[in-house]
Amino acid sequence: MNAVDHKAARPANAGQWFLVGLGLACAGLLLVLPLALIFARALEGGWAALVANLGADFTLHAIGLTLLATAITVPVNLVFGILLAWCVTHYDFRGRRLLTTLVDIPYATSPVVAGLCYLVVYGLEGTLGKWLYGHGVQVVFAWPGIVLVTIFVTAPYVARILIPLMQSQGSDEEMAALTLGASGWQVFRRVTLPNIRWALLYGVVVTNARAVGEFGAVSVVSGTIMNQTLTLPLLVEQLNNDYKTAAAFSAAALLACMAMVTLVVKNVMEWRQRRRERAPLPGPERPVAAATGGTA
């Protein structure tokens, strides 16, 4: 955006400045003020009390369980999203529209309903749950159930971000690279992946944020057992119900810090991408040439 466009985009009169101020005030009341109150309440007892609350056994266990669920959920949805987006955008087959509709099920289904469905299927009341339990595998009221429902509620994010982008880009560059002798893996790694990497990063950020903060589905299948199946969001509610307000706000502050770190990483990556886009290319290099090891 040049200087003229930037100047033209600024508010031109008092009415526009009022709308900008109103938007900033709403953002402050709805977003900034609650975060500030969380940190203020968490620090009421001082840094020593905050460290003690975060170092408690139940908090450390909740942190570990949350990170475990996120560490499994994000790679699974990353691979699933890429494969689904590739399949939908590069092939025309019977049932393609149905497949894209099924991806939206987690959007349309309440997380509590999803958790209840998993409870029915994998619980002792279900045939599959009885069979698994008979073979020493416990899904519900244990970490596998938490991971499964977290994967379910976050499944659409990567795919739904990649599909419109890959449809708009088309497959001309991939076909050209294949024609020039590139293998399928070379086409993906040197042509497709560079074209979608920033959208992929955004999908990972959104998936990570949702996985860390998921509450509804996890609360159904976890059983909310202290030091066993409590993730950080569940721990906040449990501590608040037990009138341990300081510990609850300490855990909430940690969740808020995770969210802000995620946003900072996303913004830094976007800033680096904008710098690369503004930098002049040394020559007429194209992803197709990179894939084939020569020039297109």
Secondary structure, DSSP 8 states (H G I E B T S, - for coil): --HHHHHHTS--SHHHHHHHHHHHHHHIIIIIHHHHHHHHHHTTTHHHHHHHHHTSHHHHHHHHHHHHHHHHHHHHHHHHHHHHHHHHHH---TTHHHHHHHHTHHHHS-HHHHHHHHHHHHSTTSHHHHHHHHTT---TTSHHHHHHHHHHHHTHHHHHHHHHHHHHH-SHHHHHHHHTT--HHHHIIIIIHHHHHHHHHHHHHHHHHHHHH--HHHHHHH---TTTT--HHHHHHHHHHTT-HHHHHHHHHHHHHHHHHHHHHHHHHHHHHHHHHHS--SS---HHHHHHTS--
